[in-house]
Amino acid sequence: MNLTKNKSVISWIDEMTKLTKPDQVVWITGEEEQIAQLREQAVAEGTLIRLNQEKLPGCYLHRTDPDDVARVEDRTFICCKNESDAGPTNHWMDPKLMYSKMYAMADGAYKGRTMYVIPYSMSIVGSPFAKYGFELTDSIYVVLNMHIMTRVGKSVCDALGDDTGFIKGLHCQCNLDPKEKYIVHFPEDNTIISMNSNYGGNVLQGKKCFALRIASNLGRQEGWMAEHMLILGIENPRGKVRYVTAAFPSACGKTNLAMLIPPEGILKEGWKVWCVGDDIAWLRIGQDGRLWAVNPENGFFGVAPGTSMKSNPNAMISTRKDTIFTNVALDTSDNTVWWEGMNKTPPAHAIDWRGREWTPSSPEKAAHPNSRFTAPARNCPCLSPEFDNPQGVPISAIIFGGRRAKTAPLVYQSFNWNHGVFMGSIMASETTAAATGAVGVVRRDPMAMLPFCGYHMADYWQHWLDMGRKIPHPPKIFNVNWFRTDDDGNFAWPGFGDNMRVLEWIIARASDEIGAEETALGYEPYTRDINAKGLDVTTSVMRDLLSVDRNLWLEECKGAREYYKKIGERVPVELWEELEALESRINRGYHIR
């Protein structure tokens, strides 16, 4: 049963069917009856474990192969005709050689198995933002997760019609050989192939593979942007909602910010926060000349460990129904789930993520550090009323941030768009644990896109600069740092819900409602303008949070210069000029706080 008459789609699927040789082909219609049958089949086959349906209705547990638990950057490739177009931050192989290698592995890979054909849409079906794809997979786990994370079914085929501009995706579990694991992107062909993996980020192709690596290249060609950014709505006491996007490297509080709950005092004043998206933003220029954003996903693929009712209650509530948990522990007392950081009372007995007996005295963790939950966005208590708006939401501010102990102040604003692009291009975080090597090592992650940019990083920066010239009313660009430490190494800023106080200032600046002090880095708040009501932070500490250390920033400029040299000769001249201008301002002691 084909759901489409699109000749290009049918021809490609026929080609892949002959190659992989499945016993049967099943099209995913998106209807609940079919999905329910697949869940039952997955339970019967042992792929899913049904959890306590009274406490966690519609929820299931899945365990991956122990060698298949995370994205694998060293097995991720961008295959374009010219190696130079992939750039120094991506792994590359000649497309002809890679196709030959992948098709050899896919030959007969579905024998004895079912090919599931998943028609899926990134963004709301029929939206001007929407892009459509087909993922072929032999994994029920992939089908059920894609059903949560994207819009799937016949409506996608109807919206695509005869258009040939769909994304082709092939996923073969094969034998999950870690030495033969490949996550491959062919941006010039709009094709994705995943081999020998069944872990989410590698095989839920709508996520990083399509929504960022392929889409970033499409955006460059078509004049829009695909970014690793949350989307947040901030409603003031007068009912006015303004929207921001924000990009952070891992371990910098992105999901917590996406689902932020303001402090009690600010809530009482009438402020509200709405989550549009926690991970990915697609941005286009609207008819009004502003930049508009949509979350192309339909669910959350969140990291479980550390998520709790204290750290992120909205995320926890989102997982309480119709959720698939991956590689967390099974609490045998009531057939629910548990992970480190969920609470301070681990279960007396559990089955760990590998399927082994576990107690609190066991030497290893119950849940894998990268264990996940796949939860429908509709479950989120603070989901924006505009979540399903096909036009997206207008963006007032773009926020970049990283984890810096001493260098970056709490918040500052760029002088203009190009300066903001420069800020994003030198984004970095410092390592925090000895397990990752030396502590405090600066790791550059431009726009938080280092693992996800589908082409040369310098060309990506150029696209940002080009977009700035095209947007009549561009959003203002800011940098934040929640992780400034005092002389004893303790965080000086409380973070979490209190980050709302910084967002208040950002929104006021984006709306030209408040002044700021011009410094060497950009525009910084006057100390009095950060809402400190009910906050245990002295004026002296606030000054420290907003201070700029001349020597540290000269080192930062040196590090940025070295990084640009690694990226190569394609780095736009405008960014070199911004770097030199910053260095000059710092050397002159220009408004150094």
Stockholm file with secondary structure:
# STOCKHOLM 1.0

chainA/1-593         MNLTKNKSVISWIDEMTKLTKPDQVVWITGEEEQIAQLREQAVAEGTLIRLNQEKLPGCYLHRTDPDDVARVEDRTFICCKNESDAGPTNHWMDPKLMYSKMYAMADGAYKGRTMYVIPYSMSIVGSPFAKYGFELTDSIYVVLNMHIMTRVGKSVCDALGDDTGFIKGLHCQCNLDPKEKYIVHFPEDNTIISMNSNYGGNVLQGKKCFALRIASNLGRQEGWMAEHMLILGIENPRGKVRYVTAAFPSACGKTNLAMLIPPEGILKEGWKVWCVGDDIAWLRIGQDGRLWAVNPENGFFGVAPGTSMKSNPNAMISTRKDTIFTNVALDTSDNTVWWEGMNKTPPAHAIDWRGREWTPSSPEKAAHPNSRFTAPARNCPCLSPEFDNPQGVPISAIIFGGRRAKTAPLVYQSFNWNHGVFMGSIMASETTAAATGAVGVVRRDPMAMLPFCGYHMADYWQHWLDMGRKIPHPPKIFNVNWFRTDDDGNFAWPGFGDNMRVLEWIIARASDEIGAEETALGYEPYTRDINAKGLDVTTSVMRDLLSVDRNLWLEECKGAREYYKKIGERVPVELWEELEALESRINRGYHIR
#=GR chainA/1-593 SS CCSCCCHHHHHHHHHHHHHHCCSEEEECCCCHHHHHHHHHHHHHHTSSEECCTTTSTTCEEECCCTTCCSCCGGGEEECCSSHHHHCTTSBCCCHHHHHHHHHHHHTTTTTTSEEEEEEEEESSTTCTTCEEEEEEESCHHHHHHHHHHSEESHHHHHHHTTCCCCEEEEEECTTCCGGGCEEEEETTTTEEEEESCCCHHHHCTIIIIIIIIIHHHHHHHHTCEEESCEEEEEECTTSCEEEEEEECCTTSSHHHHHTCCCCHHHHHHTCEEEEEESSCEEEEECTTSBEEEECCCSEEEEECTTCCTTTCHHHHHHTSSSCEEESCEEETTTTEEECTTSCSCCCSSEECTTSCEECTTCSSCSSCTTCEEEEEGGGCTTBCTTTTCTTCEEEEEEEEECCCSSSSCSEEECSSHHHHHHHHHTCEEECCCGGGSSTTCEEECGGGCTTTCSSCHHHHHHHHHHHHHHCSBCCEEEEECTTCBCTTSCBSSCCGGGGHHHHHHHHHHHTTCSCCEECSSSEECCGGGSCCTTCCCCHHHHHHHTCCCHHHHHHHHHHHHHHHHHHCTTSCHHHHHHHHHHHHHHHTTTTCC
#=GC SS_cons         CCSCCCHHHHHHHHHHHHHHCCSEEEECCCCHHHHHHHHHHHHHHTSSEECCTTTSTTCEEECCCTTCCSCCGGGEEECCSSHHHHCTTSBCCCHHHHHHHHHHHHTTTTTTSEEEEEEEEESSTTCTTCEEEEEEESCHHHHHHHHHHSEESHHHHHHHTTCCCCEEEEEECTTCCGGGCEEEEETTTTEEEEESCCCHHHHCTIIIIIIIIIHHHHHHHHTCEEESCEEEEEECTTSCEEEEEEECCTTSSHHHHHTCCCCHHHHHHTCEEEEEESSCEEEEECTTSBEEEECCCSEEEEECTTCCTTTCHHHHHHTSSSCEEESCEEETTTTEEECTTSCSCCCSSEECTTSCEECTTCSSCSSCTTCEEEEEGGGCTTBCTTTTCTTCEEEEEEEEECCCSSSSCSEEECSSHHHHHHHHHTCEEECCCGGGSSTTCEEECGGGCTTTCSSCHHHHHHHHHHHHHHCSBCCEEEEECTTCBCTTSCBSSCCGGGGHHHHHHHHHHHTTCSCCEECSSSEECCGGGSCCTTCCCCHHHHHHHTCCCHHHHHHHHHHHHHHHHHHCTTSCHHHHHHHHHHHHHHHTTTTCC
//
